[in-house]
């Protein structure tokens, strides 16, 4: 899978969330209709907050499965 941007990070904790974004996209399943090229997405992931309390972040971009 190719993401654009290729890295997602929590702006508060500087934690890499890229693998969580990829996992969330896998759970969305295949598209209903095939469309070649990058597809836009929006997913909500949880940053664990470096021990300071988890919080949700919305990540957007495009991906090529």
RAQUI-V495217 format. One line per field, one symbol per residue. phi: phi as a letter, one per 30 degrees, with the letter a starting at -180 (. if undefined). psi: psi as a letter, one per 20 degrees, with the letter a starting at -180 (. if undefined). burial: 1 if it has 16 or more other ideal C-beta (glycine too) atoms within 10 Angstrom, else 0. A space follows every 50 residues. Layout:
phi=???
psi=???
burial=???
This chain:
phi=.ccbddbbbdddchcdceddddddddddidddbdbdjdcdbbbcbccdih icjdbcbccblbbcd
psi=ppqorippqphgikppjghhggghhhihrqqgppoqrqpqrpqprppijl jjpqqqqppqbqqo.
burial=00100001010000001001100110000000000000000010101000 000000101010100
